[in-house]
């Protein structure tokens, strides 16, 4: 099995999910006591969050690029950025390593298209929902992407940073997300991309009348497939 490099800590709540999923999926495929070969570089999310808020994306990109290079030196054969939002600097990270960067949006698009869905609603941080770096990547694969309206985007973003990233899961927030999902479906979404790795801590398929695409799990599945490829 190839070694998977995890660029995590953004937040550690979802990075822990990555670790669990990678090991569960590896055991499911190989059986017995098998677990995933992986190395983790976990950053201080408070530093990253400040760079996000201040729009200092070049600095954030340099920080993550250095971390990715450290993963390669530690033996990583492929690299995952364990956050949707920081794929804004994915090109900078990819340029810093000679091993493949497995892009989260590509793994998501593959799953959406395989399900026969072409129009999806996107939930994520304000950066992911409002900027082009993620939506455009999905659109380039032939997907029609819609996002919540401004008040709904504010709710989705607040819950991520003020609750989920701190390990807080509230029923009231789950209900608010259900309402946002319902609104997206009412606007024609035939599927919903859970485009923030923490969102899966709050909602899942049981909270949506249309298929949901959990990006953390999809990314982990793609990573294990790549790591086990002959």
VENNOR-V276389 format. One record per residue. N is the residue number from 1. RES is the residue in one letter. PHI is phi as a letter, one per 30 degrees, with the letter a starting at -180 (* if undefined). D_LAST is the distance of its C-alpha to the last C-alpha in Angstrom with 2 decimals. Layout:
BEGIN
N&RES&PHI&D_LAST ; N&RES&PHI&D_LAST
END
This chain:
BEGIN
1&X&*&8.79 ; 2&X&d&9.60 ; 3&X&c&13.33 ; 4&X&c&14.90 ; 5&X&c&18.23 ; 6&X&c&20.97 ; 7&X&c&24.01 ; 8&X&b&26.39 ; 9&X&j&29.98 ; 10&X&b&30.98 ; 11&X&c&32.12 ; 12&X&d&31.02 ; 13&X&e&31.80 ; 14&X&d&28.80 ; 15&X&d&26.59 ; 16&X&d&27.30 ; 17&X&d&26.04 ; 18&X&e&22.74 ; 19&X&d&22.39 ; 20&X&d&23.43 ; 21&X&d&21.16 ; 22&X&e&17.98 ; 23&X&d&18.88 ; 24&X&d&20.08 ; 25&X&d&17.08 ; 26&X&d&14.76 ; 27&X&d&17.30 ; 28&X&d&17.59 ; 29&X&d&13.98 ; 30&X&c&13.73 ; 31&X&i&17.49 ; 32&X&h&20.01 ; 33&X&c&20.44 ; 34&X&d&16.99 ; 35&X&b&17.33 ; 36&X&d&15.59 ; 37&X&d&15.23 ; 38&X&a&17.43 ; 39&X&b&20.38 ; 40&X&b&23.27 ; 41&X&c&25.94 ; 42&X&c&28.70 ; 43&X&d&31.49 ; 44&X&d&35.07 ; 45&X&d&35.21 ; 46&X&e&38.97 ; 47&X&d&38.53 ; 48&X&d&36.01 ; 49&X&d&38.26 ; 50&X&d&41.23 ; 51&X&d&39.46 ; 52&X&d&38.50 ; 53&X&d&42.08 ; 54&X&d&43.52 ; 55&X&i&41.25 ; 56&X&c&40.01 ; 57&X&d&36.52 ; 58&X&d&36.20 ; 59&X&d&36.85 ; 60&X&d&34.40 ; 61&X&d&31.76 ; 62&X&d&32.57 ; 63&X&d&32.38 ; 64&X&d&28.93 ; 65&X&d&27.72 ; 66&X&d&28.95 ; 67&X&d&27.23 ; 68&X&d&23.86 ; 69&X&d&24.38 ; 70&X&d&25.16 ; 71&X&d&21.89 ; 72&X&d&20.05 ; 73&X&d&22.42 ; 74&X&d&21.65 ; 75&X&j&17.98 ; 76&X&d&16.46 ; 77&X&c&13.21 ; 78&X&a&14.23 ; 79&X&b&17.68 ; 80&X&c&19.41 ; 81&X&d&23.16 ; 82&X&d&24.27 ; 83&X&a&27.20 ; 84&X&d&27.92 ; 85&X&e&31.08 ; 86&X&d&29.73 ; 87&X&d&27.38 ; 88&X&e&30.64 ; 89&X&c&29.64 ; 90&X&d&25.92 ; 91&X&d&26.41 ; 92&X&d&28.13 ; 93&X&d&25.40 ; 94&X&d&22.68 ; 95&X&d&24.94 ; 96&X&d&25.19 ; 97&X&b&21.58 ; 98&X&c&19.18 ; 99&X&c&16.06 ; 100&X&d&15.42 ; 101&X&c&17.95 ; 102&X&d&16.87 ; 103&X&d&20.25 ; 104&X&d&21.73 ; 105&X&d&23.78 ; 106&X&d&20.91 ; 107&X&d&19.20 ; 108&X&d&22.73 ; 109&X&e&23.52 ; 110&X&e&20.49 ; 111&X&d&21.76 ; 112&X&d&25.35 ; 113&X&d&24.83 ; 114&X&d&22.81 ; 115&X&d&25.89 ; 116&X&i&28.17 ; 117&X&c&30.00 ; 118&X&b&31.22 ; 119&X&c&34.01 ; 120&X&b&33.19 ; 121&X&d&35.24 ; 122&X&b&33.88 ; 123&X&c&34.87 ; 124&X&l&34.26 ; 125&X&d&36.23 ; 126&X&e&38.96 ; 127&X&d&36.92 ; 128&X&d&34.02 ; 129&X&d&36.43 ; 130&X&c&38.89 ; 131&X&c&37.04 ; 132&X&d&34.94 ; 133&X&e&31.75 ; 134&X&c&30.02 ; 135&X&e&32.03 ; 136&X&d&31.65 ; 137&X&d&27.85 ; 138&X&d&28.00 ; 139&X&d&30.77 ; 140&X&d&28.83 ; 141&X&c&26.39 ; 142&X&j&29.47 ; 143&X&c&30.48 ; 144&X&c&34.14 ; 145&X&c&34.43 ; 146&X&b&37.63 ; 147&X&b&38.62 ; 148&X&d&41.45 ; 149&X&d&44.89 ; 150&X&e&46.10 ; 151&X&d&47.64 ; 152&X&d&44.60 ; 153&X&e&42.26 ; 154&X&d&44.51 ; 155&X&d&44.17 ; 156&X&e&40.38 ; 157&X&d&40.17 ; 158&X&d&42.80 ; 159&X&d&41.19 ; 160&X&d&37.87 ; 161&X&d&39.52 ; 162&X&c&42.52 ; 163&X&b&41.02 ; 164&X&d&37.28 ; 165&X&d&36.39 ; 166&X&c&39.01 ; 167&X&i&37.72 ; 168&X&c&40.62 ; 169&X&b&40.06 ; 170&X&c&43.22 ; 171&X&d&44.13 ; 172&X&d&46.24 ; 173&X&d&43.33 ; 174&X&d&41.20 ; 175&X&d&44.07 ; 176&X&d&44.35 ; 177&X&d&40.69 ; 178&X&e&41.25 ; 179&X&d&44.14 ; 180&X&d&42.14 ; 181&X&d&39.46 ; 182&X&d&42.31 ; 183&X&d&43.72 ; 184&X&d&40.48 ; 185&X&d&40.28 ; 186&X&d&43.93 ; 187&X&c&43.12 ; 188&X&j&40.59 ; 189&X&d&37.26 ; 190&X&c&35.18 ; 191&X&a&32.66 ; 192&X&b&32.70 ; 193&X&d&30.10 ; 194&X&d&30.53 ; 195&X&d&29.92 ; 196&X&b&30.66 ; 197&X&d&28.51 ; 198&X&d&31.69 ; 199&X&d&32.91 ; 200&X&d&30.75 ; 201&X&d&32.97 ; 202&X&c&35.89 ; 203&X&b&35.07 ; 204&X&a&32.63 ; 205&X&e&32.64 ; 206&X&d&35.88 ; 207&X&c&37.62 ; 208&X&b&36.96 ; 209&X&d&38.18 ; 210&X&b&35.20 ; 211&X&e&31.44 ; 212&X&c&30.40 ; 213&X&b&27.12 ; 214&X&d&26.49 ; 215&X&d&24.68 ; 216&X&d&23.81 ; 217&X&d&21.99 ; 218&X&d&20.33 ; 219&X&d&19.15 ; 220&X&d&17.87 ; 221&X&d&16.03 ; 222&X&d&14.36 ; 223&X&d&13.53 ; 224&X&d&11.97 ; 225&X&e&9.84 ; 226&X&d&8.78 ; 227&X&d&8.51 ; 228&X&c&6.30 ; 229&X&d&3.84 ; 230&X&d&0.00
END
